[in-house]
Amino acid sequence: MGNNMLIIDDSEEICFAISEFFIYKGWIVETANSVEKSLEILKNRKFDIILIDYNMPYINGAVGVKLIRALDKDVSIIALTVEGEEIVAESFFEAGANDFAIKPIKMLDLFSRVNVHLNNKKRLKDEEILPKGIDKNTLNIVLGCLSNKKEYIDVDEISNLTGVATKTVNRYMNYLLDEEKVILNNIYGKIGRPKKEYKLK
């Protein structure tokens, strides 16, 4: 049985294009043209991935993510944003989204991003109980942010993008280092401690 995806976007063209691509890849796809409709669907069904646009009628995508999280804490949510809308991306992360994709959508890039989240979820599911102080949902958010960056990224930038406190991000990065899931790059200045940057292996 294929993976399940819910697309929340008031553009019929975007819903159709993404649906056709993922159906061809063997996915089961449901669409909703409003947050309200998506919430009705989510009361009766579980999904592996949810794609949600920001500019929606009545309830915007960021508020929608908060409402979705009240129904499903574990589903991976990828927000759809326009390039240059960093504030919108931050509002999505603060609401509980795992990642974002830039419009106009490049299908192969989106497919790759979706698979990263499925693999992350599978990896976390296969692992033993997480240590004290490490929450699965927060870990997914941090991993989603890292997967969105091909270059090294520091703790402050991860914190700004996800809305997770710097001290908390630092704890999660130490955990990921111990688990050998990230690569550490130390940048040495003239004085003080080196600046630490990370990227996924």
URMO-V393542 format. One record per backbone hydrogen bond with DSSP energy under -1.0 kcal/mol. CO is the residue of the C=O (numbers start at 1). NH is the residue of the N-H. E is the energy in kcal/mol with one decimal. If there is no record, write none. Layout:
co: [CO;CO]
nh: [NH;NH]
e: [E;E]
This chain:
co: [3;4;4;5;6;7;8;11;12;13;14;15;16;17;18;19;20;21;22;23;28;30;32;34;35;36;37;38;39;41;41;48;49;50;51;52;54;54;57;60;61;62;63;64;65;66;68;68;76;77;77;78;79;81;82;84;85;86;87;88;89;90;91;92;99;101;106;107;108;109;110;111;112;113;114;115;116;117;118;119;120;121;122;131;135;136;137;138;139;140;141;142;143;146;153;154;155;156;157;158;159;165;166;167;168;169;170;171;172;173;174;175;176;177;181;183;185;187;195;197;198;199]
nh: [28;48;49;30;51;32;53;15;16;17;18;19;20;21;22;23;24;25;27;26;5;7;9;38;39;40;41;42;43;44;45;76;6;78;8;80;56;61;59;64;65;66;67;68;69;70;71;72;50;98;99;52;101;103;85;86;89;90;91;92;93;94;95;97;79;81;110;111;112;113;114;115;116;117;118;119;120;121;122;123;124;125;126;134;139;140;141;142;143;144;145;146;147;149;198;158;159;160;161;162;163;169;170;171;172;173;174;175;176;177;178;179;181;180;201;199;197;195;187;185;153;183]
e: [-3.0;-2.0;-1.7;-2.6;-2.8;-2.5;-2.4;-2.3;-2.6;-2.6;-2.5;-2.4;-2.8;-1.8;-2.4;-2.9;-1.9;-1.1;-2.8;-1.8;-2.5;-2.6;-2.0;-1.8;-2.2;-1.5;-1.9;-2.6;-1.0;-1.5;-1.2;-1.3;-2.2;-3.1;-3.2;-2.8;-1.6;-2.4;-2.8;-2.2;-2.2;-1.5;-2.1;-2.6;-2.7;-1.2;-1.2;-2.6;-2.6;-2.3;-1.4;-2.0;-3.2;-3.3;-1.8;-1.1;-2.1;-2.6;-2.2;-1.9;-2.1;-2.6;-1.4;-2.5;-2.8;-2.5;-2.6;-3.0;-2.2;-2.3;-2.7;-2.1;-1.8;-1.7;-2.1;-2.7;-2.5;-2.3;-2.4;-2.6;-2.4;-2.3;-2.2;-1.8;-2.5;-2.2;-1.9;-2.3;-2.7;-2.3;-2.0;-2.2;-2.4;-1.3;-2.8;-2.1;-2.5;-2.4;-2.2;-2.2;-2.4;-2.8;-2.5;-1.5;-2.1;-2.5;-2.0;-1.7;-2.6;-2.2;-2.2;-1.9;-2.8;-1.5;-2.2;-1.2;-2.1;-2.9;-3.1;-2.9;-2.4;-3.2]
